[in-house]
Amino acid sequence: MDVLFAQSDPPPSPLSSSIYPSSSFASSSSPPSVSGRSTGFAASSIVSVPQRFLATIQSLRVRYFLFAAVAVVMLLLPLLSLVSGNSPCSSSGGCPGGAISNANRALLSGLPHRKFLIRRSLLAKEEPNRMWGEKCTTADIVINQGPTSPLPNGTPTYTVEIMNVCVTGCDISRIHITCGWFSSARLVNPKVFKRVRYNDCLVNNGKPLPNGGTLSFEYANTYSYPLTVSSVVCR
């Protein structure tokens, strides 16, 4: 006799229940929400933006203040120098070189290519130191030199004046002048000025230059020669 058993589901195994927990596991194992974290980040960013803006404004204020302070100091420096009396020409001492030298500079700059000589007697006239019984010295011969109109080919020319300014009324002869390798593109009268040897030129052919007398000549060269008195003989 056949016995029929009703098919029913097998009872759950304890092992399977331990491995596969109930649906509460699924709900509890769902990933946590990040809404709270994102909300905190947004709030912190909202708070930090005004702080950065205020810091930027404060730094700009500091920079503008420093710039204004430097500008004020730069404007006050000339006023302070004028008040303290550090001007180029003070009222007590006058300008260096005196008013005559300033006038000569103005004439030289305003009158180009004119026969203008710088007279040392006008700039500074000093009595030379004389020894006992000495009639004259090399300081009694004054040499003035200045540029004049150039030659047609453009070569510069210079005018030279040699003066006897001896205050004792002496005549001076054998006037020798240091002149380097003096040469000229324009002929110079050798009786007035000639080069004897290197750095030695003779004035007036060695003859006496009377007291108050003046000799002048012009020479042409690309540059001027420094001329100074080396020796004289008093009469």
C-alpha positions, 0 to 999 in steps of 0.5 A, a space after each residue: 500500500 502506497 503511502 503518499 506524503 505531502 511535499 513540504 518545504 524543508 526546515 531552514 538549516 541553522 547554518 544557512 540562517 547564520 550565513 544568510 541573516 534576515 532582511 534586517 541585515 540588508 537594511 542595516 548593511 546599506 551604505 551610510 548616507 553622505 548627506 550629513 558630510 556634504 552639508 558640513 562641507 558646504 557650510 564650512 565653504 560658505 563661512 570661509 569665503 567671507 573670511 578670505 574676502 575680508 583678508 584680501 581687503 585688509 591686505 589691500 588697505 595695508 599696501 595702499 597705506 604703505 604706498 601713500 606713506 612713501 609718496 608723502 616722504 618723497 614729496 617732503 624730501 625736497 622741502 626739507 632740503 630747502 628748509 635746512 639750507 642745503 641748496 646748491 648755492 647758499 646765501 652766505 657762501 655763494 655758488 662754487 666758482 662765483 658769479 663770474 664763472 657762471 656768466 662765462 659758462 652761459 656765454 660759452 653755451 649761448 654763443 657758439 663758434 665765437 672768439 671767446 677766451 676764458 680770462 683767468 684774470 677775471 675768474 681768479 686773480 691771485 698774487 703769486 708767491 715771490 721769493 725775496 728779490 724775485 722780480 717775476 715768476 711763471 705765474 706772471 704769464 697767463 695763457 687763455 685758450 678757447 674754441 673758435 670757428 672751425 675750418 671749412 673742412 670741419 677741423 676745429 680751431 682754437 685761439 690762444 692768448 699769452 699775456 704778461 701780467 707782472 705787477 712789478 712792471 717787469 718784462 719777461 723773455 724766453 718764455 717756454 711752454 709745455 705743449 706736447 707734440 704741438 702741430 696745426 693744420 693752419 700755419 702758425 707764425 713761428 716768430 710768435 709760437 713754435 715748437 722747439 722739441 717735444 713738449 717745449 714751445 717758445 713764445 715770441 722767438 725768445 724775445 721779451 714780452 713787455 709788461 701788459 703785452 699780449 700775443 695771440 695766435 690760432 691753430 687748427 687740430 682735432 683736439 686742443 693742446 694743454 699749454 702751461 708755462 714751464 720757464 721764464 726769464 725776468 728783465 
